[in-house]
């Protein structure tokens, strides 16, 4: 049985030259072109924030299940790509994880487990290129 745990809504007006906000207005951002509009954020930054946070939560669960202590940190690097001259865009994600007190091999092991837990990893699997790296 599936149990809905949470629902949120974000609204955008103006696309990549507009704004995005949450219904409670705790989040209210001007949206702009990456690398051009310096006083704005962009969809890639918002996606990276969500992916890093979600994956780090999944990594924490993987560590708890294994009885491992150590503070995990996850960095998500999201890149925007264009194929040829046509408006054919896609994104790619590189995840970089570090777990305080663990070496890269053990960190990689727990990151691979987190990939099976994280809803963002599940949603993107087979749709975009996602690489997982231990630091």
N, CA, C and O atoms as a printed pandas DataFrame, in Angstrom:
     atom_number atom_name residue_name chain_id  residue_number  x_coord  y_coord  z_coord
0              1         N          UNK        A               1    0.843   -1.187    0.000
1              2        CA          UNK        A               1    0.000    0.000    0.000
2              3         C          UNK        A               1    0.883    1.244    0.000
3              4         O          UNK        A               1    1.776    1.378    0.837
4              5         N          UNK        A               2    0.638    2.130   -0.919
5              6        CA          UNK        A               2    1.383    3.379   -1.010
6              7         C          UNK        A               2    0.740    4.425   -0.105
7              8         O          UNK        A               2   -0.478    4.603   -0.098
8              9         N          UNK        A               3    1.574    5.099    0.642
9             10        CA          UNK        A               3    1.106    6.134    1.567
10            11         C          UNK        A               3    1.787    7.445    1.189
11            12         O          UNK        A               3    3.012    7.549    1.248
12            13         N          UNK        A               4    1.005    8.436    0.805
13            14        CA          UNK        A               4    1.565    9.742    0.471
14            15         C          UNK        A               4    2.064   10.409    1.743
15            16         O          UNK        A               4    1.323   10.558    2.714
16            17         N          UNK        A               5    3.337   10.810    1.724
17            18        CA          UNK        A               5    3.943   11.427    2.901
18            19         C          UNK        A               5    3.943   12.942    2.852
19            20         O          UNK        A               5    3.898   13.599    3.892
20            21         N          UNK        A               6    3.993   13.507    1.640
21            22        CA          UNK        A               6    4.134   14.959    1.558
22            23         C          UNK        A               6    3.827   15.408    0.133
23            24         O          UNK        A               6    4.109   14.692   -0.828
24            25         N          UNK        A               7    3.259   16.572    0.009
25            26        CA          UNK        A               7    3.025   17.204   -1.287
26            27         C          UNK        A               7    3.373   18.676   -1.154
27            28         O          UNK        A               7    3.054   19.310   -0.148
28            29         N          UNK        A               8    4.026   19.214   -2.169
29            30        CA          UNK        A               8    4.316   20.640   -2.187
30            31         C          UNK        A               8    4.042   21.161   -3.588
31            32         O          UNK        A               8    3.939   20.389   -4.541
32            33         N          UNK        A               9    3.928   22.457   -3.701
33            34        CA          UNK        A               9    3.678   23.088   -4.993
34            35         C          UNK        A               9    4.596   24.286   -5.160
35            36         O          UNK        A               9    4.737   25.110   -4.256
36            37         N          UNK        A              10    5.211   24.371   -6.314
37            38        CA          UNK        A              10    5.981   25.549   -6.703
38            39         C          UNK        A              10    5.331   26.081   -7.979
39            40         O          UNK        A              10    4.889   25.306   -8.827
40            41         N          UNK        A              11    5.276   27.392   -8.110
41            42        CA          UNK        A              11    4.668   28.014   -9.281
42            43         C          UNK        A              11    5.692   28.891   -9.974
43            44         O          UNK        A              11    6.432   29.631   -9.325
44            45         N          UNK        A              12    5.732   28.805  -11.303
45            46        CA          UNK        A              12    6.637   29.634  -12.102
46            47         C          UNK        A              12    5.819   30.498  -13.041
47            48         O          UNK        A              12    4.823   30.059  -13.615
48            49         N          UNK        A              13    6.257   31.716  -13.180
49            50        CA          UNK        A              13    5.684   32.636  -14.163
50            51         C          UNK        A              13    6.860   33.239  -14.918
51            52         O          UNK        A              13    7.783   33.767  -14.299
52            53         N          UNK        A              14    6.841   33.170  -16.222
53            54        CA          UNK        A              14    7.892   33.779  -17.028
54            55         C          UNK        A              14    9.006   32.835  -17.433
55            56         O          UNK        A              14    9.988   33.273  -18.032
56            57         N          UNK        A              15    8.882   31.543  -17.121
57            58        CA          UNK        A              15    9.899   30.576  -17.532
58            59         C          UNK        A              15   11.266   30.905  -16.976
59            60         O          UNK        A              15   11.416   31.182  -15.786
60            61         N          UNK        A              16   12.276   30.874  -17.857
61            62        CA          UNK        A              16   13.654   31.129  -17.431
62            63         C          UNK        A              16   13.967   32.621  -17.272
63            64         O          UNK        A              16   15.087   32.991  -16.919
64            65         N          UNK        A              17   13.005   33.444  -17.525
65            66        CA          UNK        A              17   13.171   34.888  -17.298
66            67         C          UNK        A              17   12.028   35.384  -16.427
67            68         O          UNK        A              17   11.398   36.400  -16.721
68            69         N          UNK        A              18   11.776   34.662  -15.367
69            70        CA          UNK        A              18   10.635   35.007  -14.536
70            71         C          UNK        A              18   10.912   34.821  -13.071
71            72         O          UNK        A              18   11.953   35.236  -12.562
72            73         N          UNK        A              19    9.974   34.194  -12.396
73            74        CA          UNK        A              19   10.126   33.933  -10.985
74            75         C          UNK        A              19    9.442   32.628  -10.629
75            76         O          UNK        A              19    8.592   32.132  -11.369
76            77         N          UNK        A              20    9.826   32.077   -9.483
77            78        CA          UNK        A              20    9.223   30.853   -8.967
78            79         C          UNK        A              20    8.994   31.042   -7.479
79            80         O          UNK        A              20    9.816   31.637   -6.782
80            81         N          UNK        A              21    7.851   30.522   -6.990
81            82        CA          UNK        A              21    7.556   30.689   -5.584
82            83         C          UNK        A              21    6.764   29.499   -5.064
83            84         O          UNK        A              21    6.102   28.780   -5.812
84            85         N          UNK        A              22    6.863   29.321   -3.738
85            86        CA          UNK        A              22    6.063   28.302   -3.070
86            87         C          UNK        A              22    4.758   28.935   -2.619
87            88         O          UNK        A              22    4.661   30.154   -2.483
88            89         N          UNK        A              23    3.763   28.101   -2.391
89            90        CA          UNK        A              23    2.456   28.623   -1.982
90            91         C          UNK        A              23    2.518   29.418   -0.694
91            92         O          UNK        A              23    1.766   30.377   -0.521
92            93         N          UNK        A              24    3.420   29.025    0.229
93            94        CA          UNK        A              24    3.532   29.751    1.494
94            95         C          UNK        A              24    4.508   30.932    1.401
95            96         O          UNK        A              24    4.715   31.651    2.378
96            97         N          UNK        A              25    5.096   31.120    0.233
97            98        CA          UNK        A              25    6.044   32.211   -0.068
98            99         C          UNK        A              25    7.339   32.140    0.754
99           100         O          UNK        A              25    8.066   33.129    0.842
100          101         N          UNK        A              26    7.632   30.978    1.358
101          102        CA          UNK        A              26    8.928   30.820    2.021
102          103         C          UNK        A              26   10.038   30.790    0.982
103          104         O          UNK        A              26   11.168   31.195    1.252
104          105         N          UNK        A              27    9.703   30.305   -0.209
105          106        CA          UNK        A              27   10.639   30.291   -1.333
106          107         C          UNK        A              27   10.077   31.225   -2.385
107          108         O          UNK        A              27    8.941   31.058   -2.830
108          109         N          UNK        A              28   10.861   32.198   -2.779
109          110        CA          UNK        A              28   10.449   33.153   -3.800
110          111         C          UNK        A              28   11.713   33.611   -4.511
111          112         O          UNK        A              28   12.478   34.405   -3.964
112          113         N          UNK        A              29   11.939   33.122   -5.718
113          114        CA          UNK        A              29   13.180   33.376   -6.437
114          115         C          UNK        A              29   12.930   33.992   -7.801
115          116         O          UNK        A              29   11.957   33.662   -8.479
116          117         N          UNK        A              30   13.812   34.881   -8.188
117          118        CA          UNK        A              30   13.865   35.342   -9.563
118          119         C          UNK        A              30   14.663   34.304  -10.342
119          120         O          UNK        A              30   15.707   33.842   -9.882
120          121         N          UNK        A              31   14.171   33.942  -11.514
121          122        CA          UNK        A              31   14.798   32.918  -12.347
122          123         C          UNK        A              31   15.457   33.601  -13.540
123          124         O          UNK        A              31   14.892   34.510  -14.149
124          125         N          UNK        A              32   16.662   33.144  -13.858
125          126        CA          UNK        A              32   17.384   33.720  -14.985
126          127         C          UNK        A              32   18.216   32.682  -15.706
127          128         O          UNK        A              32   18.202   31.500  -15.364
128          129         N          UNK        A              33   18.933   33.141  -16.700
129          130        CA          UNK        A              33   19.783   32.282  -17.509
130          131         C          UNK        A              33   21.071   31.972  -16.770
131          132         O          UNK        A              33   21.731   32.885  -16.274
132          133         N          UNK        A              34   21.445   30.685  -16.687
133          134        CA          UNK        A              34   22.684   30.320  -15.991
134          135         C          UNK        A              34   23.894   31.060  -16.564
135          136         O          UNK        A              34   24.079   31.117  -17.780
136          137         N          UNK        A              35   24.708   31.623  -15.680
137          138        CA          UNK        A              35   25.925   32.300  -16.094
138          139         C          UNK        A              35   25.731   33.689  -16.669
139          140         O          UNK        A              35   26.710   34.374  -16.963
140          141         N          UNK        A              36   24.491   34.119  -16.836
141          142        CA          UNK        A              36   24.217   35.430  -17.436
142          143         C          UNK        A              36   23.593   36.366  -16.399
143          144         O          UNK        A              36   24.119   37.445  -16.127
144          145         N          UNK        A              37   22.483   35.945  -15.832
145          146        CA          UNK        A              37   21.759   36.763  -14.866
146          147         C          UNK        A              37   22.313   36.493  -13.467
147          148         O          UNK        A              37   21.951   35.500  -12.835
148          149         N          UNK        A              38   23.175   37.360  -12.992
149          150        CA          UNK        A              38   23.931   37.138  -11.762
150          151         C          UNK        A              38   23.089   37.194  -10.485
151          152         O          UNK        A              38   23.442   36.548   -9.499
152          153         N          UNK        A              39   22.000   37.939  -10.477
153          154        CA          UNK        A              39   21.192   38.099   -9.266
154          155         C          UNK        A              39   19.977   37.178   -9.247
155          156         O          UNK        A              39   18.979   37.472   -8.589
156          157         N          UNK        A              40   20.062   36.075   -9.962
157          158        CA          UNK        A              40   18.943   35.140  -10.032
158          159         C          UNK        A              40   19.441   33.731   -9.748
159          160         O          UNK        A              40   20.644   33.476   -9.687
160          161         N          UNK        A              41   18.501   32.835   -9.577
161          162        CA          UNK        A              41   18.830   31.417   -9.547
162          163         C          UNK        A              41   18.310   30.818  -10.844
163          164         O          UNK        A              41   17.718   31.526  -11.660
164          165         N          UNK        A              42   18.523   29.528  -11.042
165          166        CA          UNK        A              42   18.047   28.884  -12.265
166          167         C          UNK        A              42   17.563   27.482  -11.931
167          168         O          UNK        A              42   17.861   26.961  -10.857
168          169         N          UNK        A              43   16.817   26.868  -12.845
169          170        CA          UNK        A              43   16.279   25.533  -12.568
170          171         C          UNK        A              43   17.356   24.496  -12.245
171          172         O          UNK        A              43   17.113   23.584  -11.455
172          173         N          UNK        A              44   18.526   24.623  -12.835
173          174        CA          UNK        A              44   19.597   23.657  -12.576
174          175         C          UNK        A              44   20.067   23.743  -11.127
175          176         O          UNK        A              44   20.332   22.718  -10.498
176          177         N          UNK        A              45   20.171   24.964  -10.592
177          178        CA          UNK        A              45   20.562   25.125   -9.186
178          179         C          UNK        A              45   19.499   24.547   -8.257
179          180         O          UNK        A              45   19.820   23.896   -7.263
180          181         N          UNK        A              46   18.244   24.787   -8.583
181          182        CA          UNK        A              46   17.163   24.275   -7.747
182          183         C          UNK        A              46   17.131   22.745   -7.778
183          184         O          UNK        A              46   16.915   22.105   -6.749
184          185         N          UNK        A              47   17.347   22.162   -8.961
185          186        CA          UNK        A              47   17.383   20.710   -9.086
186          187         C          UNK        A              47   18.565   20.130   -8.315
187          188         O          UNK        A              47   18.433   19.106   -7.645
188          189         N          UNK        A              48   19.722   20.790   -8.412
189          190        CA          UNK        A              48   20.914   20.335   -7.689
190          191         C          UNK        A              48   20.683   20.378   -6.180
191          192         O          UNK        A              48   21.090   19.461   -5.468
192          193         N          UNK        A              49   20.041   21.422   -5.691
193          194        CA          UNK        A              49   19.752   21.535   -4.260
194          195         C          UNK        A              49   18.847   20.397   -3.809
195          196         O          UNK        A              49   19.086   19.777   -2.773
196          197         N          UNK        A              50   17.817   20.129   -4.586
197          198        CA          UNK        A              50   16.892   19.053   -4.240
198          199         C          UNK        A              50   17.556   17.687   -4.287
199          200         O          UNK        A              50   17.376   16.873   -3.382
200          201         N          UNK        A              51   18.334   17.431   -5.355
201          202        CA          UNK        A              51   18.979   16.128   -5.509
202          203         C          UNK        A              51   19.996   15.895   -4.401
203          204         O          UNK        A              51   20.023   14.818   -3.805
204          205         N          UNK        A              52   20.838   16.897   -4.116
205          206        CA          UNK        A              52   21.854   16.752   -3.063
206          207         C          UNK        A              52   21.202   16.488   -1.710
207          208         O          UNK        A              52   21.659   15.627   -0.958
208          209         N          UNK        A              53   20.149   17.216   -1.399
209          210        CA          UNK        A              53   19.473   17.061   -0.115
210          211         C          UNK        A              53   18.794   15.702    0.004
211          212         O          UNK        A              53   18.907   15.033    1.031
212          213         N          UNK        A              54   18.092   15.299   -1.044
213          214        CA          UNK        A              54   17.403   14.018   -1.038
214          215         C          UNK        A              54   18.399   12.867   -0.944
215          216         O          UNK        A              54   18.213   11.943   -0.153
216          217         N          UNK        A              55   19.455   12.924   -1.752
217          218        CA          UNK        A              55   20.440   11.850   -1.766
218          219         C          UNK        A              55   21.162   11.760   -0.424
219          220         O          UNK        A              55   21.456   10.662    0.049
220          221         N          UNK        A              56   21.448   12.902    0.189
221          222        CA          UNK        A              56   22.118   12.894    1.486
222          223         C          UNK        A              56   21.206   12.279    2.553
223          224         O          UNK        A              56   21.677   11.573    3.445
224          225         N          UNK        A              57   19.916   12.547    2.460
225          226        CA          UNK        A              57   18.973   11.911    3.373
226          227         C          UNK        A              57   18.953   10.406    3.193
227          228         O          UNK        A              57   18.903    9.664    4.174
228          229         N          UNK        A              58   18.990    9.945    1.942
229          230        CA          UNK        A              58   19.022    8.510    1.653
230          231         C          UNK        A              58   20.331    7.893    2.148
231          232         O          UNK        A              58   20.341    6.771    2.655
232          233         N          UNK        A              59   21.424    8.624    1.999
233          234        CA          UNK        A              59   22.720    8.145    2.462
234          235         C          UNK        A              59   22.710    8.002    3.990
235          236         O          UNK        A              59   23.267    7.048    4.533
236          237         N          UNK        A              60   22.087    8.936    4.659
237          238        CA          UNK        A              60   21.964    8.869    6.108
238          239         C          UNK        A              60   21.166    7.627    6.525
239          240         O          UNK        A              60   21.525    6.957    7.493
240          241         N          UNK        A              61   20.096    7.321    5.804
241          242        CA          UNK        A              61   19.300    6.121    6.084
242          243         C          UNK        A              61   20.148    4.865    5.882
243          244         O          UNK        A              61   20.112    3.950    6.705
244          245         N          UNK        A              62   20.918    4.820    4.779
245          246        CA          UNK        A              62   21.782    3.666    4.504
246          247         C          UNK        A              62   22.787    3.459    5.635
247          248         O          UNK        A              62   23.050    2.325    6.038
248          249         N          UNK        A              63   23.340    4.545    6.141
249          250        CA          UNK        A              63   24.301    4.453    7.239
250          251         C          UNK        A              63   23.622    3.975    8.528
251          252         O          UNK        A              63   24.160    3.129    9.243
252          253         N          UNK        A              64   22.453    4.515    8.813
253          254        CA          UNK        A              64   21.718    4.109   10.012
254          255         C          UNK        A              64   21.376    2.627    9.954
255          256         O          UNK        A              64   21.526    1.913   10.946
256          257         N          UNK        A              65   20.916    2.160    8.790
257          258        CA          UNK        A              65   20.554    0.748    8.645
258          259         C          UNK        A              65   21.756   -0.162    8.868
259          260         O          UNK        A              65   21.603   -1.286    9.346
260          261         N          UNK        A              66   22.946    0.313    8.527
261          262        CA          UNK        A              66   24.164   -0.489    8.690
262          263         C          UNK        A              66   24.811   -0.280   10.056
263          264         O          UNK        A              66   25.799   -0.940   10.378
264          265         N          UNK        A              67   24.267    0.625   10.857
265          266        CA          UNK        A              67   24.842    0.900   12.160
266          267         C          UNK        A              67   26.158    1.657   12.088
267          268         O          UNK        A              67   26.997    1.551   12.982
268          269         N          UNK        A              68   26.332    2.423   11.017
269          270        CA          UNK        A              68   27.572    3.172   10.798
270          271         C          UNK        A              68   27.361    4.619   11.223
271          272         O          UNK        A              68   26.366    5.247   10.861
272          273         N          UNK        A              69   28.315    5.141   11.997
273          274        CA          UNK        A              69   28.249    6.553   12.358
274          275         C          UNK        A              69   29.226    7.313   11.461
275          276         O          UNK        A              69   30.241    6.764   11.033
276          277         N          UNK        A              70   28.925    8.524   11.193
277          278        CA          UNK        A              70   29.752    9.367   10.327
278          279         C          UNK        A              70   28.853   10.343    9.606
279          280         O          UNK        A              70   27.831    9.957    9.039
280          281         N          UNK        A              71   29.226   11.595    9.628
281          282        CA          UNK        A              71   28.417   12.654    9.018
282          283         C          UNK        A              71   28.583   12.638    7.501
283          284         O          UNK        A              71   29.690   12.849    7.005
284          285         N          UNK        A              72   27.481   12.385    6.739
285          286        CA          UNK        A              72   27.596   12.406    5.284
286          287         C          UNK        A              72   27.392   13.820    4.724
287          288         O          UNK        A              72   26.622   14.617    5.260
288          289         N          UNK        A              73   28.097   14.099    3.644
289          290        CA          UNK        A              73   27.935   15.335    2.886
290          291         C          UNK        A              73   27.813   14.956    1.423
291          292         O          UNK        A              73   28.589   14.139    0.927
292          293         N          UNK        A              74   26.847   15.540    0.727
293          294        CA          UNK        A              74   26.661   15.255   -0.699
294          295         C          UNK        A              74   26.625   16.566   -1.462
295          296         O          UNK        A              74   25.941   17.515   -1.079
296          297         N          UNK        A              75   27.380   16.593   -2.552
297          298        CA          UNK        A              75   27.404   17.740   -3.470
298          299         C          UNK        A              75   26.858   17.247   -4.808
299          300         O          UNK        A              75   27.311   16.227   -5.328
300          301         N          UNK        A              76   25.889   17.966   -5.363
301          302        CA          UNK        A              76   25.319   17.624   -6.665
302          303         C          UNK        A              76   25.734   18.678   -7.679
303          304         O          UNK        A              76   25.509   19.872   -7.480
304          305         N          UNK        A              77   26.332   18.230   -8.749
305          306        CA          UNK        A              77   26.762   19.108   -9.835
306          307         C          UNK        A              77   25.845   18.811  -11.024
307          308         O          UNK        A              77   25.908   17.727  -11.605
308          309         N          UNK        A              78   25.004   19.765  -11.378
309          310        CA          UNK        A              78   24.046   19.591  -12.471
310          311         C          UNK        A              78   24.516   20.416  -13.660
311          312         O          UNK        A              78   24.785   21.611  -13.537
312          313         N          UNK        A              79   24.610   19.761  -14.812
313          314        CA          UNK        A              79   25.044   20.434  -16.041
314          315         C          UNK        A              79   23.903   20.444  -17.041
315          316         O          UNK        A              79   23.144   19.481  -17.153
316          317         N          UNK        A              80   23.795   21.544  -17.764
317          318        CA          UNK        A              80   22.809   21.700  -18.831
318          319         C          UNK        A              80   23.528   21.525  -20.160
319          320         O          UNK        A              80   24.553   22.162  -20.403
320          321         N          UNK        A              81   22.998   20.670  -21.017
321          322        CA          UNK        A              81   23.604   20.381  -22.319
322          323         C          UNK        A              81   22.637   20.707  -23.445
323          324         O          UNK        A              81   21.419   20.674  -23.270
324          325         N          UNK        A              82   23.201   21.022  -24.602
325          326        CA          UNK        A              82   22.405   21.211  -25.821
326          327         C          UNK        A              82   22.984   20.315  -26.902
327          328         O          UNK        A              82   24.192   20.310  -27.140
328          329         N          UNK        A              83   22.113   19.559  -27.553
329          330        CA          UNK        A              83   22.516   18.695  -28.662
330          331         C          UNK        A              83   22.406   19.486  -29.960
331          332         O          UNK        A              83   21.315   19.925  -30.323
332          333         N          UNK        A              84   23.514   19.672  -30.660
333          334        CA          UNK        A              84   23.501   20.366  -31.949
334          335         C          UNK        A              84   23.012   21.791  -31.840
335          336         O          UNK        A              84   23.139   22.428  -30.795
336          337         N          UNK        A              85   22.445   22.292  -32.940
337          338        CA          UNK        A              85   21.966   23.673  -32.989
338          339         C          UNK        A              85   20.478   23.788  -32.663
339          340         O          UNK        A              85   19.970   24.889  -32.449
340          341         N          UNK        A              86   19.799   22.681  -32.627
341          342        CA          UNK        A              86   18.356   22.690  -32.350
342          343         C          UNK        A              86   18.104   22.880  -30.852
343          344         O          UNK        A              86   19.007   22.663  -30.044
344          345         N          UNK        A              87   16.909   23.274  -30.482
345          346        CA          UNK        A              87   16.597   23.401  -29.053
346          347         C          UNK        A              87   16.351   22.016  -28.430
347          348         O          UNK        A              87   15.235   21.691  -28.026
348          349         N          UNK        A              88   17.418   21.215  -28.364
349          350        CA          UNK        A              88   17.359   19.869  -27.802
350          351         C          UNK        A              88   18.251   19.856  -26.564
351          352         O          UNK        A              88   19.460   19.647  -26.667
352          353         N          UNK        A              89   17.655   20.080  -25.397
353          354        CA          UNK        A              89   18.403   20.238  -24.159
354          355         C          UNK        A              89   18.237   19.014  -23.259
355          356         O          UNK        A              89   17.215   18.329  -23.306
356          357         N          UNK        A              90   19.248   18.751  -22.448
357          358        CA          UNK        A              90   19.133   17.741  -21.401
358          359         C          UNK        A              90   20.106   18.094  -20.277
359          360         O          UNK        A              90   20.995   18.930  -20.437
360          361         N          UNK        A              91   19.911   17.438  -19.148
361          362        CA          UNK        A              91   20.791   17.680  -18.012
362          363         C          UNK        A              91   21.508   16.389  -17.636
363          364         O          UNK        A              91   21.084   15.288  -17.988
364          365         N          UNK        A              92   22.593   16.559  -16.920
365          366        CA          UNK        A              92   23.343   15.451  -16.349
366          367         C          UNK        A              92   23.706   15.810  -14.927
367          368         O          UNK        A              92   23.820   16.987  -14.584
368          369         N          UNK        A              93   23.888   14.791  -14.094
369          370        CA          UNK        A              93   24.170   15.018  -12.679
370          371         C          UNK        A              93   25.393   14.215  -12.267
371          372         O          UNK        A              93   25.538   13.044  -12.615
372          373         N          UNK        A              94   26.266   14.870  -11.519
373          374        CA          UNK        A              94   27.383   14.206  -10.863
374          375         C          UNK        A              94   27.190   14.404   -9.373
375          376         O          UNK        A              94   27.087   15.534   -8.894
376          377         N          UNK        A              95   27.141   13.299   -8.640
377          378        CA          UNK        A              95   27.014   13.360   -7.190
378          379         C          UNK        A              95   28.365   13.035   -6.566
379          380         O          UNK        A              95   29.048   12.102   -6.990
380          381         N          UNK        A              96   28.738   13.801   -5.571
381          382        CA          UNK        A              96   29.995   13.616   -4.856
382          383         C          UNK        A              96   29.663   13.473   -3.379
383          384         O          UNK        A              96   29.087   14.376   -2.773
384          385         N          UNK        A              97   30.030   12.334   -2.805
385          386        CA          UNK        A              97   29.708   12.083   -1.411
386          387         C          UNK        A              97   30.939   11.898   -0.559
387          388         O          UNK        A              97   31.958   11.370   -1.004
388          389         N          UNK        A              98   30.823   12.340    0.665
389          390        CA          UNK        A              98   31.887   12.170    1.656
390          391         C          UNK        A              98   31.215   11.759    2.961
391          392         O          UNK        A              98   30.203   12.337    3.359
392          393         N          UNK        A              99   31.788   10.755    3.623
393          394        CA          UNK        A              99   31.293   10.343    4.929
394          395         C          UNK        A              99   32.462   10.439    5.900
395          396         O          UNK        A              99   33.474    9.752    5.763
396          397         N          UNK        A             100   32.289   11.304    6.874
397          398        CA          UNK        A             100   33.345   11.537    7.870
398          399         C          UNK        A             100   33.759   10.219    8.509
399          400         O          UNK        A             100   32.924    9.481    9.032
400          401         N          UNK        A             101   35.070    9.928    8.462
401          402        CA          UNK        A             101   35.601    8.732    9.102
402          403         C          UNK        A             101   35.656    7.492    8.221
403          404         O          UNK        A             101   36.202    6.470    8.638
404          405         N          UNK        A             102   35.101    7.558    7.006
405          406        CA          UNK        A             102   35.135    6.395    6.106
406          407         C          UNK        A             102   36.044    6.677    4.914
407          408         O          UNK        A             102   36.185    7.825    4.492
408          409         N          UNK        A             103   36.654    5.636    4.379
409          410        CA          UNK        A             103   37.478    5.801    3.187
410          411         C          UNK        A             103   36.583    5.848    1.947
411          412         O          UNK        A             103   35.370    5.660    2.042
412          413         N          UNK        A             104   37.184    6.099    0.794
413          414        CA          UNK        A             104   36.411    6.240   -0.447
414          415         C          UNK        A             104   35.671    4.965   -0.816
415          416         O          UNK        A             104   34.537    5.032   -1.290
416          417         N          UNK        A             105   36.279    3.812   -0.612
417          418        CA          UNK        A             105   35.635    2.538   -0.975
418          419         C          UNK        A             105   34.366    2.316   -0.159
419          420         O          UNK        A             105   33.330    1.943   -0.709
420          421         N          UNK        A             106   34.445    2.545    1.158
421          422        CA          UNK        A             106   33.261    2.375    1.994
422          423         C          UNK        A             106   32.214    3.447    1.688
423          424         O          UNK        A             106   31.016    3.165    1.672
424          425         N          UNK        A             107   32.666    4.658    1.449
425          426        CA          UNK        A             107   31.736    5.730    1.083
426          427         C          UNK        A             107   30.998    5.366   -0.191
427          428         O          UNK        A             107   29.781    5.531   -0.270
428          429         N          UNK        A             108   31.711    4.877   -1.183
429          430        CA          UNK        A             108   31.101    4.472   -2.468
430          431         C          UNK        A             108   30.063    3.373   -2.233
431          432         O          UNK        A             108   28.990    3.396   -2.837
432          433         N          UNK        A             109   30.375    2.414   -1.361
433          434        CA          UNK        A             109   29.456    1.314   -1.059
434          435         C          UNK        A             109   28.131    1.858   -0.517
435          436         O          UNK        A             109   27.060    1.436   -0.954
436          437         N          UNK        A             110   28.202    2.781    0.422
437          438        CA          UNK        A             110   26.977    3.326    1.005
438          439         C          UNK        A             110   26.248    4.271    0.043
439          440         O          UNK        A             110   25.024    4.397    0.098
440          441         N          UNK        A             111   26.995    4.923   -0.827
441          442        CA          UNK        A             111   26.343    5.768   -1.837
442          443         C          UNK        A             111   25.566    4.905   -2.829
443          444         O          UNK        A             111   24.497    5.306   -3.290
444          445         N          UNK        A             112   26.087    3.733   -3.158
445          446        CA          UNK        A             112   25.369    2.824   -4.051
446          447         C          UNK        A             112   24.081    2.322   -3.400
447          448         O          UNK        A             112   23.073    2.133   -4.081
448          449         N          UNK        A             113   24.111    2.110   -2.098
449          450        CA          UNK        A             113   22.891    1.736   -1.381
450          451         C          UNK        A             113   21.909    2.912   -1.394
451          452         O          UNK        A             113   20.712    2.730   -1.620
452          453         N          UNK        A             114   22.427    4.114   -1.149
453          454        CA          UNK        A             114   21.573    5.311   -1.149
454          455         C          UNK        A             114   20.882    5.505   -2.494
455          456         O          UNK        A             114   19.759    6.007   -2.550
456          457         N          UNK        A             115   21.546    5.110   -3.576
457          458        CA          UNK        A             115   20.941    5.207   -4.915
458          459         C          UNK        A             115   19.665    4.387   -5.024
459          460         O          UNK        A             115   18.776    4.730   -5.803
460          461         N          UNK        A             116   19.562    3.321   -4.263
461          462        CA          UNK        A             116   18.361    2.478   -4.298
462          463         C          UNK        A             116   17.255    3.020   -3.403
463          464         O          UNK        A             116   16.114    2.565   -3.480
464          465         N          UNK        A             117   17.589    3.993   -2.551
465          466        CA          UNK        A             117   16.631    4.567   -1.599
466          467         C          UNK        A             117   16.110    5.922   -2.072
467          468         O          UNK        A             117   14.921    6.208   -1.934
468          469         N          UNK        A             118   16.977    6.747   -2.622
469          470        CA          UNK        A             118   16.666    8.146   -2.961
470          471         C          UNK        A             118   15.617    8.262   -4.070
471          472         O          UNK        A             118   15.813    7.717   -5.156
472          473         N          UNK        A             119   14.507    8.966   -3.814
473          474        CA          UNK        A             119   13.490    9.160   -4.845
474          475         C          UNK        A             119   13.999    9.904   -6.086
475          476         O          UNK        A             119   13.540    9.627   -7.194
476          477         N          UNK        A             120   14.936   10.841   -5.920
477          478        CA          UNK        A             120   15.493   11.545   -7.077
478          479         C          UNK        A             120   16.288   10.571   -7.945
479          480         O          UNK        A             120   16.180   10.597   -9.171
480          481         N          UNK        A             121   17.085    9.714   -7.307
481          482        CA          UNK        A             121   17.871    8.730   -8.056
482          483         C          UNK        A             121   16.952    7.772   -8.798
483          484         O          UNK        A             121   17.216    7.418   -9.947
484          485         N          UNK        A             122   15.881    7.356   -8.147
485          486        CA          UNK        A             122   14.920    6.465   -8.797
486          487         C          UNK        A             122   14.239    7.149   -9.979
487          488         O          UNK        A             122   14.061    6.544  -11.036
488          489         N          UNK        A             123   13.860    8.411   -9.796
489          490        CA          UNK        A             123   13.142    9.141  -10.844
490          491         C          UNK        A             123   14.005    9.405  -12.070
491          492         O          UNK        A             123   13.501    9.448  -13.192
492          493         N          UNK        A             124   15.300    9.582  -11.856
493          494        CA          UNK        A             124   16.185    9.919  -12.980
494          495         C          UNK        A             124   16.813    8.692  -13.622
495          496         O          UNK        A             124   17.335    8.786  -14.732
496          497         N          UNK        A             125   16.777    7.546  -12.959
497          498        CA          UNK        A             125   17.419    6.324  -13.472
498          499         C          UNK        A             125   16.908    5.999  -14.870
499          500         O          UNK        A             125   15.708    5.829  -15.087
500          501         N          UNK        A             126   17.838    5.916  -15.809
501          502        CA          UNK        A             126   17.482    5.587  -17.188
502          503         C          UNK        A             126   17.018    6.771  -18.004
503          504         O          UNK        A             126   16.802    6.649  -19.210
504          505         N          UNK        A             127   16.860    7.929  -17.357
505          506        CA          UNK        A             127   16.389    9.120  -18.070
506          507         C          UNK        A             127   17.494   10.123  -18.352
507          508         O          UNK        A             127   17.523   10.743  -19.416
508          509         N          UNK        A             128   18.398   10.282  -17.403
509          510        CA          UNK        A             128   19.530   11.184  -17.558
510          511         C          UNK        A             128   20.763   10.476  -17.024
511          512         O          UNK        A             128   20.655    9.498  -16.284
512          513         N          UNK        A             129   21.937   10.974  -17.400
513          514        CA          UNK        A             129   23.172   10.405  -16.884
514          515         C          UNK        A             129   23.421   10.942  -15.480
515          516         O          UNK        A             129   23.477   12.152  -15.264
516          517         N          UNK        A             130   23.569   10.017  -14.528
517          518        CA          UNK        A             130   23.885   10.360  -13.142
518          519         C          UNK        A             130   25.101    9.525  -12.752
519          520         O          UNK        A             130   25.069    8.297  -12.840
520          521         N          UNK        A             131   26.165   10.184  -12.325
521          522        CA          UNK        A             131   27.332    9.465  -11.835
522          523         C          UNK        A             131   27.470    9.717  -10.340
523          524         O          UNK        A             131   27.192   10.809   -9.844
524          525         N          UNK        A             132   27.904    8.681   -9.638
525          526        CA          UNK        A             132   28.050    8.750   -8.191
526          527         C          UNK        A             132   29.525    8.569   -7.863
527          528         O          UNK        A             132   30.143    7.579   -8.254
528          529         N          UNK        A             133   30.081    9.535   -7.141
529          530        CA          UNK        A             133   31.506    9.537   -6.801
530          531         C          UNK        A             133   31.706    9.680   -5.311
531          532         O          UNK        A             133   30.971   10.405   -4.641
532          533         N          UNK        A             134   32.705    8.985   -4.793
533          534        CA          UNK        A             134   33.072    9.117   -3.378
534          535         C          UNK        A             134   34.287   10.022   -3.276
535          536         O          UNK        A             134   35.185    9.978   -4.118
536          537         N          UNK        A             135   34.303   10.831   -2.248
537          538        CA          UNK        A             135   35.441   11.730   -2.029
538          539         C          UNK        A             135   36.068   11.442   -0.684
539          540         O          UNK        A             135   37.043   12.091   -0.306
